[in-house]
Amino acid sequence: MAARLRIVILLSIIIGGSTAAWFYWQNIHPVAGRNALTLYGNIDLRQVNLAFNDAARITQIKVQTGDEVQPGEIIATLDPRRYEAALAAAKAQLAANQAVLEKLTHGSRPEDIDRLRALVAADQANLTEKQLTFNRIQHLAEQKMAAPQDRDTARAARDATAAQLKADQASLKLAVIGSRVEDIDQARAAVDAAKAQVQNAQINRDDAVLKAPAIGIVRNRILEPGDMASPAQPVIALALTDPIWARVYVDESDLGLVREGLPATLTSDSFPGKTFTGWVGYVSPSAEFTPKTVETTTVRTDLVYQARVYACNPNNQLRLGMPVSVHIARDAKPSPRGENPCSPPNSAGQ
């Protein structure tokens, strides 16, 4: 009996000590489930389908599926001959209109003015001669020594010379004054229109070269060299790798633990033991039913809130649609606004 009592006391001591040790260990090393909120979702990113802005034949595609491209990198080109010809014609028309405007604004050349002045002087001398001839024949006609027909002919010659003098004087005056303001404005408007045509032709020429809008990876070559491109037909499907995020869903009971700016870590079964740095970038203001493709610890018909957890992906290991687990520390504090956790640390003060 005494032996049994000693065994019971010994077992009680062992069980009590084990329980105390377990509680002590939990306080010193809490498990992840108690210290962090774990969410489940899939990697998402933006995708764009790149197309030309005009219909023409593709001459070259410089990228392959899987290639990484940088902003402004040339991806494909169209046959440029039609665009280059249109640009050359627009530039020639601009040069012609500018020449007309310069002619009007500069006015008549000094040589032209001198020529008109000499012509007016010649007209005045000719008019003087015609007037003297008419006076002489008029005097003879009064004395019945000249026929009336000769007098009329002399008068007509005098009047014609006087009219020519007035016309040449008007031409000289216009040459000295210069072009009309309305004509100059019309020529200037023609130059502006020609400049717009050159700019439009240059835009069309530039649009014959398809460039990457941002950092990304080529997902698919939809068309090939020799195909006819059009604005409605994409040439390249591009996945934009910056930014990249995990699309997760938060239960209503955990919504108070998730705020924009909170740091997070991401893990994937594809890379055991590896963690990716991230942060909460967006929490939906409205609830929705749990999508069928998302697994949570609650019933699927419960309402959840969509969130985006942006991730640092320097080696492009996170891929579109990859399932990931997101861990957010319950006592984490939001990062300062504008700070990018993916940026390398500033070593200026080190």
Secondary structure, DSSP 8 states (H G I E B T S, - for coil): -HHHHHHHHHHHHHHHHHHHHHHHHHHHS--HHHHEEEEEEEEEEEEEEE--SS-EEEEEE---TT-EE-TT-EEEEE--HHHHHHHHHHHHHHHHHHHHHHHHHH-S-HHHHHHHHHHHHHHHHHHHHHHHHHHHHHHHHHTT-S-HHHHHHHHHHHHHHHHHHHHHHHHHHHHHH-S-HHHHHHHHHHHHHHHHHHHHHHHHHHTTEEE-SSSEEEEEE-S-TTSEEBTTB-SEEEEEEEEEEEEEEEEGGGGGG--TT-EEEEE-TTSTT-EEEEEEEEE-SS-EE--TT---SS-TTSEEEEEEEEE--TT--S-TT-EEEEEEETT-----TT--TTS----TT-
